[in-house]
Amino acid sequence: MIAIGIDIGKGKHAVAVIDEVGRPLCKSAFYDNNRAGAEKLLAALRVVAPPSGGTRIGMEATGGYWFALHDFLVKAGYRVDVINPIVTSASISGDVRGRKTDKGDALAIARVVLRGETRPRQSSDKDSRRLMALTRQRSFMVEQRSGMKRHVQSLLDMAFPEFHTLFEDPMSTFALELLRAYPSARALSRAKRPAVAKIVREHTRGKDVDEESSRLVEAAKVSLAAESEVYDTLGECVRSSVECILDMTARIEKIERAIQDFEMPRIGTIISAIKGSGKLLPKVIAAEFGDLSRFEKDPKTGRESGMYKRLLAYAGAEVRIRESGKWKGQPHMSKRGSGALRTALMQIAFTISQNDDHFKAIYEKHINAGKHHKVALSFVVADLLRIVCSLWKSGLKYTVDKPAYKSVAA
């Protein structure tokens, strides 16, 4: 077997090649991160390590710089494993003198590949890649929108301190549309009732239009911030931010429609059978995990047991314990994995714990034991993945009483 380690970089990649006993087969070298560099690398590899004969390549998942080179080498016939940087950092840190170079990192990656501590990257199927791109873009935009909402609330604390008391949800579409038209207490206090009534009519249901518009205008008139002209400037800041939120919402909805057009992957089908899981989160989770078959066996031992623990570790949702001598720290979630996947798992854990009897019982058990809300959700996540693994292996469907998969090893 020949192992190749590639330390990924934005401008250039370091490459090391070793044989089955760890001896370098050629001098480590750098290759530019462009087509010319990739073709030069391929030509060099075909001389010392052709695709046939058990050659394996390992590269770290560094940002998004590895995607293009990965696909290029796979197309050339090589098996390419993508490695979590945490795995290789342990090997790199073994240098007692603290030396760290890109070529040294490439050699450490090659040694990790040689020891068999890698697993193939999830399927490079185009639909899977496209789905992941959309789900991650959605997660990014939702996070940005949440930050913008917090910014608007901080502005309103000055421009209209009482605003949050006027609505059940001060960031609802109705509230945002009202702020777009009248972004401060001073602006709303001077608004004409028919204009406010039009906004109420277009964005609410079941409310008395005249009564609601009068309530809002009168509340603005008695606001602490209704008099000073300074709040007009703050109001413009509110309006600008609100328009960003509404624009982001429209773009997020467009992305969600695109996600819904994708066929539900198998793991998503398993999860979506659970009450409260919805249609979107199962696809997010499926896109992040990819093909679960690559988690069926432990890459070190080859054992099939403990599959759900490997999924937890991949998501960074497993428990991390630190102790030394008599000191023992509190257990925490490791968070050494995909942040987008971990967030989706915690979100779906909350929704199914509110709707499905089995997961609701798990959540309430830990809450009643004095556990924090998020800790209780982490137990729901663990049980969810255990059940998913069992159903993945057995081909059975989810039922609340789970008699069919209760004894299936996960």
C-alpha positions in Angstrom: 0.0 0.0 0.0 1.1 3.5 -0.8 -0.2 6.4 1.4 -0.3 10.0 0.2 -0.9 12.9 2.5 -2.0 16.3 1.2 -1.9 19.3 3.5 -4.5 21.6 2.0 -3.9 25.4 1.7 -5.6 28.3 0.0 -2.7 29.0 -2.4 -0.8 25.8 -2.5 -0.9 22.2 -1.1 2.0 20.2 0.5 2.2 16.6 -0.6 4.0 13.6 1.0 4.2 10.0 -0.3 5.2 7.0 1.9 5.2 3.2 1.4 3.7 0.5 3.6 6.4 0.9 6.3 6.3 4.6 6.3 9.4 5.4 4.2 9.1 8.4 1.9 9.0 7.4 -1.8 9.8 10.9 -3.0 10.7 14.3 -1.7 7.7 16.2 -0.2 6.7 19.1 -2.5 4.3 22.0 -2.9 1.7 22.3 -5.7 -0.3 25.4 -6.6 -4.0 25.4 -6.0 -5.0 25.7 -9.6 -5.4 23.5 -12.7 -1.8 23.6 -13.6 -0.7 22.7 -10.1 -3.3 19.8 -10.0 -2.1 18.4 -13.3 1.6 18.7 -12.2 0.7 16.8 -9.0 -1.2 14.1 -10.9 1.7 13.6 -13.3 4.1 13.2 -10.3 1.8 10.8 -8.5 1.3 8.5 -11.5 5.1 7.9 -11.5 5.5 6.9 -7.9 1.9 6.0 -6.9 -0.4 5.0 -9.7 -4.2 4.6 -8.8 -4.0 0.9 -9.0 -2.2 -1.2 -6.4 -3.9 0.1 -3.3 -2.8 3.7 -3.4 -4.8 5.9 -0.9 -4.8 9.6 -0.6 -5.7 11.5 2.6 -6.4 15.3 2.8 -7.7 17.5 5.6 -11.1 19.1 5.3 -9.7 22.6 5.4 -12.3 25.2 4.6 -13.6 24.6 1.1 -10.1 24.6 -0.5 -10.1 20.8 -0.8 -13.3 20.3 -2.8 -11.9 20.9 -6.3 -8.7 18.9 -5.8 -10.6 16.0 -4.2 -12.9 15.8 -7.3 -10.0 16.1 -9.7 -8.1 13.2 -8.1 -11.2 11.0 -7.7 -11.9 11.5 -11.4 -8.3 10.4 -12.1 -9.0 7.1 -10.4 -7.6 7.6 -6.9 -9.4 6.8 -3.6 -9.4 10.0 -1.6 -10.3 10.1 2.1 -11.1 13.4 3.8 -9.8 13.6 7.3 -11.0 15.7 10.2 -8.1 18.0 11.1 -8.5 17.0 14.8 -7.4 13.5 13.9 -4.1 14.6 12.3 -3.4 17.3 14.9 -2.8 14.6 17.5 -0.1 13.0 15.2 1.4 16.4 14.4 1.6 17.4 18.1 3.7 14.3 18.8 6.8 16.2 17.9 8.4 17.0 21.2 10.3 20.0 19.8 7.0 21.6 18.7 8.0 21.8 15.0 5.2 22.4 12.6 5.5 22.8 8.8 3.2 22.2 5.9 5.4 19.4 4.6 5.5 17.9 8.1 1.7 18.1 8.2 1.4 16.3 4.9 3.6 13.5 6.2 1.5 13.2 9.3 -1.6 12.9 7.2 0.0 10.2 5.1 0.8 8.3 8.3 -2.8 8.6 9.5 -3.9 7.1 6.1 -1.3 4.3 6.5 -2.7 3.4 10.0 -6.2 3.1 8.5 -7.6 5.9 10.7 -9.7 7.4 7.9 -13.0 6.7 6.3 -14.1 7.5 2.7 -15.7 10.9 2.2 -19.5 10.8 1.7 -20.7 10.2 -1.8 -19.7 12.8 -4.3 -23.1 12.5 -6.0 -24.0 15.9 -7.5 -27.4 16.0 -5.8 -25.9 15.4 -2.4 -23.4 18.2 -2.9 -26.0 20.6 -4.1 -28.3 19.8 -1.2 -25.5 20.4 1.3 -24.7 23.7 -0.4 -28.3 24.8 -0.1 -28.8 23.7 3.5 -25.5 25.4 4.7 -26.4 28.6 2.9 -29.8 28.5 4.6 -28.2 28.0 8.0 -25.8 30.9 7.3 -28.6 33.2 6.3 -30.8 32.3 9.2 -27.9 33.1 11.6 -27.4 36.4 9.9 -31.1 37.2 10.1 -31.1 36.4 13.8 -28.2 38.8 14.4 -30.0 41.5 12.5 -33.2 41.0 14.6 -31.2 41.4 17.7 -29.7 44.6 16.3 -33.2 46.0 15.5 -34.3 45.2 19.1 -31.4 47.1 20.5 -32.2 50.1 18.2 -35.9 50.0 19.3 -34.8 50.1 23.0 -33.9 53.7 22.1 -36.3 54.7 19.3 -39.4 53.0 20.7 -38.8 51.4 24.1 -42.4 50.1 24.5 -42.6 48.5 21.1 -42.0 44.9 22.3 -45.0 45.2 24.7 -47.4 45.9 21.8 -46.9 42.5 20.0 -47.0 38.9 21.0 -44.0 38.5 18.6 -42.2 41.9 18.0 -40.3 40.3 15.0 -43.5 39.0 13.3 -44.2 40.0 9.7 -46.9 42.4 10.9 -44.5 44.1 13.3 -41.7 44.4 10.8 -44.0 45.8 8.1 -45.2 48.4 10.6 -41.6 49.3 11.4 -40.7 49.6 7.8 -43.4 52.3 7.4 -43.1 53.9 10.9 -39.6 52.9 12.3 -39.9 55.0 15.6 -42.4 56.0 18.2 -42.2 59.6 16.8 -43.0 58.4 13.3 -45.9 56.2 14.4 -47.3 58.9 16.7 -47.7 61.2 13.6 -49.1 58.5 11.3 -52.6 58.8 9.8 -55.0 56.1 11.1 -56.1 54.9 7.6 -52.5 54.2 6.6 -51.9 52.2 9.8 -55.2 50.5 9.3 -54.1 49.3 5.8 -51.0 47.6 7.3 -53.1 46.0 10.0 -55.6 44.7 7.4 -52.9 43.3 5.1 -50.9 41.5 7.7 -53.3 40.3 10.4 -56.3 38.0 10.7 -59.2 38.3 13.1 -58.3 41.7 14.5 -60.6 44.8 14.6 -58.7 47.0 12.1 -59.8 50.3 13.5 -59.3 49.3 17.1 -55.8 47.8 16.5 -54.6 50.8 14.5 -55.8 53.2 17.2 -54.1 51.1 19.9 -50.8 51.3 18.1 -50.9 55.0 17.3 -52.0 55.9 20.9 -49.2 53.8 22.4 -46.7 55.6 20.2 -48.0 59.0 21.3 -47.4 58.3 25.0 -44.0 56.7 24.4 -40.9 58.1 26.1 -39.3 58.5 22.7 -42.1 60.3 21.0 -40.8 63.9 21.2 -37.1 64.2 20.3 -36.0 64.6 16.7 -33.0 62.5 17.5 -35.1 59.4 17.2 -35.8 60.2 13.6 -32.2 59.2 12.8 -32.5 56.1 14.9 -35.7 55.3 13.0 -33.9 55.3 9.7 -31.4 52.8 11.1 -34.4 50.7 12.2 -36.0 50.9 8.7 -32.8 49.9 7.0 -32.3 46.9 9.2 -35.9 45.8 8.9 -35.7 45.9 5.1 -32.6 43.6 5.4 -34.6 41.2 7.6 -37.5 41.1 5.2 -35.2 40.6 2.2 -33.3 37.8 4.0 -36.6 36.1 4.9 -37.6 36.1 1.2 -34.3 34.7 0.2 -34.4 32.0 2.9 -37.9 31.0 1.8 -36.6 30.7 -1.8 -33.7 28.5 -0.6 -36.2 26.3 1.4 -38.3 25.8 -1.7 -35.2 24.7 -3.6 -34.4 22.3 -0.8 -37.9 20.8 -0.9 -37.5 20.0 -4.6 -34.8 17.5 -3.7 -35.8 13.9 -3.2 -35.7 12.9 0.5 -32.5 10.8 1.1 -32.9 7.5 2.9 -31.8 8.7 6.3 -34.1 11.7 5.9 -37.0 9.3 5.2 -36.2 7.4 8.5 -36.2 10.6 10.5 -39.2 12.2 8.9 -41.4 9.3 10.1 -41.0 10.7 13.6 -43.8 13.1 14.6 -42.6 16.7 14.8 -39.5 16.2 12.6 -40.9 18.3 9.8 -39.7 18.2 6.2 -36.7 20.5 6.2 -34.5 19.4 9.1 -34.4 15.7 8.0 -32.9 16.9 4.7 -30.4 19.1 6.5 -29.3 16.2 8.6 -29.2 13.8 5.7 -27.1 16.2 3.6 -24.5 16.6 6.4 -24.2 12.9 7.2 -24.2 11.7 3.7 -24.2 7.9 3.1 -24.4 6.3 6.6 -22.8 3.1 5.3 -19.4 4.7 5.8 -20.1 4.8 9.5 -21.1 1.1 9.8 -17.7 -0.1 10.8 -15.1 1.4 13.1 -12.1 2.5 10.9 -9.6 1.2 13.5 -11.1 -2.1 14.6 -13.6 -2.9 11.8 -16.3 -3.6 14.3 -19.9 -2.8 13.5 -21.1 -2.1 17.0 -21.3 1.5 18.2 -22.4 3.0 14.9 -24.5 5.7 16.6 -21.5 6.8 18.7 -19.6 7.4 15.5 -22.4 9.5 14.2 -22.4 11.5 17.5 -18.7 12.0 17.2 -19.0 13.2 13.6 -21.5 15.8 14.7 -19.4 16.8 17.7 -22.3 15.9 19.9 -20.6 13.2 22.0 -19.7 13.8 25.7 -16.2 15.0 26.5 -14.8 14.2 29.9 -11.6 15.6 31.4 -10.0 14.5 34.6 -6.6 14.5 36.2 -5.7 12.8 39.5 -8.4 13.6 42.0 -9.8 16.4 39.8 -12.7 15.5 37.6 -14.3 18.1 35.3 -17.9 18.4 34.3 -18.9 16.5 31.2 -19.5 18.7 28.2 -20.5 18.2 24.5 -17.2 18.0 22.6 -18.4 20.3 19.7 -15.6 18.8 17.5 -17.6 18.3 14.4 -20.0 19.9 11.9 -21.6 22.9 13.6 -24.4 22.9 11.0 -25.2 19.3 11.7 -25.1 19.7 15.4 -27.4 22.7 15.3 -29.9 20.8 13.1 -29.8 17.8 15.5 -30.5 20.0 18.5 -33.3 21.7 16.7 -35.0 18.5 15.6 -34.5 17.0 19.1 -36.5 19.9 20.5 -39.4 19.5 18.0 -39.7 15.7 18.3 -39.4 15.9 22.2 -42.5 18.1 22.1 -44.5 15.9 19.7 -43.4 12.3 19.9 -44.2 10.3 23.1 -41.0 8.3 23.1 -38.7 11.3 22.8 -40.9 13.4 25.1 -40.4 10.8 27.8 -36.6 10.9 27.4 -36.6 14.7 27.6 -38.9 14.9 30.6 -36.9 12.2 32.4 -33.7 14.3 32.3 -35.5 17.5 33.0 -37.2 16.0 36.1 -33.7 14.8 37.2 -32.6 18.4 37.3 -30.7 18.4 34.0 -30.4 21.6 31.9 -32.7 22.0 28.8 -29.8 21.5 26.4 -28.4 18.6 28.3 -31.8 16.9 28.1 -31.9 17.6 24.4 -28.4 16.0 24.0 -29.9 12.7 25.4 -32.7 13.0 22.8 -30.1 13.4 20.1 -28.2 10.4 21.2 -31.3 8.2 21.3 -32.5 9.6 17.9 -29.2 8.5 16.3 -29.3 5.1 18.0 -32.7 4.5 16.6 -31.7 5.8 13.1 -28.8 3.4 13.0 -31.0 0.5 14.0 -33.5 1.3 11.4 -30.8 1.9 8.8 -29.4 -1.6 9.4 -32.8 -3.4 9.7 -34.7 -1.6 7.0 -37.7 -1.3 9.4 -39.8 1.8 9.9 -40.2 3.9 13.0 -43.0 3.4 15.5 -43.4 5.1 18.8 -43.3 1.8 20.9 -40.3 0.6 18.8 -40.8 -3.1 19.3 -39.4 -3.9 15.9 -36.0 -2.3 16.4 -35.5 -2.5 20.1 -33.0 -5.3 20.0 -31.2 -4.3 16.8 -27.6 -3.3 17.5 -26.7 0.3 16.7 
